[in-house]
């Protein structure tokens, strides 16, 4: 479980473009804050509860889920560096193609994962505030494997989204499209070689989610 700071959701919703930043042109003061607080994320807080986000895995690796991870600090720093490097590559390609593209929902949507790349890198990196993940008992090989998985997966999703936003390549966007295609082949191959997961049957996925919700409720009741 990764416990977010109270302001994490606010910052993510605003900086990824899902809501306008407070005070931006054409926006009344505190519009963004009111908008975020009105979302289902915060409904439990209005009634004295908390928000629990459960990422139910469809695939599983098999690292030890209990013992402390070895070299977690170095591994987290490497994951953060990889996110930043891939994010920089995608951002450069986006800026190169942008003058030749029309505004579309797909193009605008690319900003969201690009921002998430930067935010996750800073939250994971022990050198820039990722110490929360290194608390005793929190970082296990299984959790570190999950972070590594997202380090591969998120840049692939972002590059693929930008590639779709380009549409059929023309004389201006063909070099960017070719570079994105090459990156996607390279990153997908690395992902496939790094992970050999086992599919989790849907019934077990559903049971895992239900058990997690029940455990969270029981824990919450004991701490009230």
C-alpha positions in Angstrom: 0.0 0.0 0.0 1.3 3.5 -0.9 -0.2 6.2 1.3 -0.5 9.5 -0.6 0.0 12.9 1.0 -3.3 14.8 1.4 -2.3 17.1 -1.5 -1.2 14.5 -4.0 -4.6 14.0 -5.7 -5.1 17.8 -5.9 -1.8 18.3 -7.6 -2.3 15.3 -9.9 -5.7 16.4 -11.0 -4.6 20.0 -11.7 -1.1 19.4 -13.2 -2.2 16.7 -15.5 -4.8 19.0 -17.1 -7.8 17.1 -15.8 -8.8 20.3 -14.1 -7.7 23.9 -14.7 -5.2 25.4 -12.3 -6.7 27.8 -9.9 -6.2 31.4 -11.1 -5.6 30.4 -14.7 -7.1 32.7 -17.4 -10.8 32.4 -17.5 -10.9 30.5 -14.2 -12.3 31.9 -10.9 -10.1 31.6 -7.8 -10.3 28.1 -6.2 -12.3 26.7 -9.1 -9.8 23.8 -9.4 -9.9 23.1 -5.7 -13.7 23.0 -5.6 -13.7 20.8 -8.7 -11.3 18.3 -7.2 -13.1 18.2 -3.9 -16.4 17.5 -5.7 -15.1 14.3 -7.4 -15.9 10.8 -6.1 -12.3 10.6 -4.8 -13.3 12.8 -1.8 -16.9 11.6 -1.1 -15.8 9.5 1.9 -13.9 12.4 3.4 -17.1 14.4 3.6 -18.5 11.7 5.8 -15.4 11.1 8.0 -14.0 8.3 5.9 -10.9 7.7 3.7 -10.2 6.9 0.1 -8.7 3.5 -0.8 -7.5 2.9 -4.4 -7.0 -0.8 -5.2 -5.0 -1.8 -8.3 -6.2 -5.3 -8.9 -3.5 -7.2 -10.8 -4.4 -9.3 -13.8 -0.9 -10.8 -14.0 1.5 -11.8 -11.2 5.2 -12.4 -10.9 6.5 -14.5 -8.0 8.9 -12.5 -5.8 9.0 -13.0 -2.1 6.1 -10.8 -0.7 7.4 -10.7 2.9 11.2 -10.2 3.2 12.7 -6.7 2.9 14.0 -5.8 -0.6 17.7 -5.7 -1.1 19.2 -2.5 -2.5 15.8 -0.9 -2.6 17.2 2.7 -2.5 19.4 2.1 -5.6 16.6 0.3 -7.4 14.1 3.1 -6.8 16.6 5.7 -7.9 17.2 3.7 -11.1 13.5 3.4 -11.8 13.1 7.2 -11.3 16.0 7.9 -13.7 14.5 5.6 -16.3 11.1 7.3 -16.0 12.7 10.7 -16.4 14.8 9.6 -19.4 11.9 8.1 -21.3 9.7 11.0 -20.4 12.3 13.4 -21.8 12.5 11.4 -25.0 8.7 11.5 -25.5 8.5 15.2 -24.6 11.1 16.1 -27.2 9.2 14.2 -29.9 6.0 15.8 -28.8 7.5 19.3 -29.1 8.9 18.5 -32.5 5.6 17.3 -33.9 3.4 19.8 -32.1 3.6 22.7 -34.7 2.3 20.3 -37.4 -0.6 18.8 -35.4 -4.2 20.0 -34.8 -5.6 20.0 -31.4 -7.4 16.7 -30.7 -8.5 14.8 -27.5 -5.8 12.2 -28.1 -3.1 14.9 -28.3 -4.4 16.7 -25.2 -4.5 13.4 -23.3 -0.8 12.9 -23.8 -0.1 15.6 -21.2 -1.6 13.4 -18.5 0.8 10.4 -18.6 3.8 12.7 -19.3 3.0 14.6 -16.1 2.5 11.3 -14.2 6.0 10.2 -15.4 7.5 13.3 -13.7 5.4 13.0 -10.6 6.1 9.3 -10.0 9.8 9.7 -10.6 9.9 12.4 -7.9 7.7 10.3 -5.5 9.8 7.1 -6.0 13.3 8.7 -6.0 14.9 8.6 -2.5 17.1 11.5 -3.6 14.0 13.8 -4.2 11.5 12.8 -1.6 10.9 9.1 -2.1 11.9 8.2 1.5 8.3 7.1 2.3 8.7 4.0 0.2 11.8 3.0 2.3 10.0 2.9 5.6 10.7 -0.4 7.5 8.5 -3.3 6.2 7.1 -1.3 3.3 9.4 -2.1 0.5 9.4 -5.9 -0.4 10.7 -7.6 -3.5 7.0 -7.9 -4.7 6.4 -4.2 -4.3 9.7 -3.3 -5.9 8.8 -5.6 -8.8 5.5 -3.7 -9.2 7.3 -0.4 -9.3 9.7 -1.8 -11.9 6.7 -3.0 -14.0 5.2 0.5 -14.0 8.6 1.9 -14.9 8.4 -0.1 -18.1 4.6 0.1 -18.7 3.9 3.9 -18.3 6.4 5.1 -21.0 5.1 2.5 -23.4 1.5 3.7 -22.8 2.6 7.4 -23.2 4.5 6.8 -26.4 1.7 4.7 -27.9 -0.8 7.5 -27.1 1.4 10.1 -28.8 1.8 7.8 -31.8 -2.0 7.4 -32.1 -2.3 11.2 -31.8 0.0 11.7 -34.8 -2.3 9.7 -37.1 -1.1 8.9 -40.6 2.4 10.4 -40.9 3.1 13.1 -43.4 6.3 14.8 -44.5 6.4 16.8 -41.3 5.6 14.1 -38.7 7.1 11.0 -40.4 10.5 11.3 -38.6 8.7 11.6 -35.2 6.4 8.7 -36.1 9.4 6.5 -37.1 11.2 7.3 -33.9 8.2 6.5 -31.8 7.7 3.2 -33.6 11.4 2.4 -32.9 11.0 3.3 -29.2 7.9 1.3 -28.8 9.5 -1.8 -30.3 12.6 -1.4 -28.1 10.6 -0.7 -24.9 8.1 -3.5 -25.5 10.9 -6.0 -26.1 12.6 -4.9 -22.8 9.3 -5.3 -21.0 8.7 -8.8 -22.4 12.2 -9.9 -21.5 12.1 -8.5 -18.0 8.7 -9.9 -17.0 7.3 -13.4 -17.4 4.1 -13.1 -15.4 1.3 -15.6 -14.8 -2.3 -14.7 -15.6 -4.6 -14.5 -12.5 -8.1 -15.9 -13.1 -10.8 -13.3 -12.8 -12.4 -15.0 -9.8 -9.1 -14.7 -7.9 -8.8 -11.0 -9.0 -12.3 -10.3 -7.6 -11.6 -12.1 -4.4 -8.4 -10.2 -3.9 -10.2 -6.9 -4.4 -13.0 -7.9 -2.0 -10.6 -9.1 0.7 -8.5 -5.9 0.4 -11.7 -3.8 0.9 -12.7 -5.9 3.9 -9.3 -5.7 5.5 -9.2 -1.9 5.0 -12.6 -1.5 6.6 -11.7 -3.7 9.5 -8.4 -1.8 10.0 -10.3 1.5 9.8 -12.8 0.4 12.5 -10.0 -0.6 14.8 -8.4 2.8 14.5 -11.5 4.9 15.0 
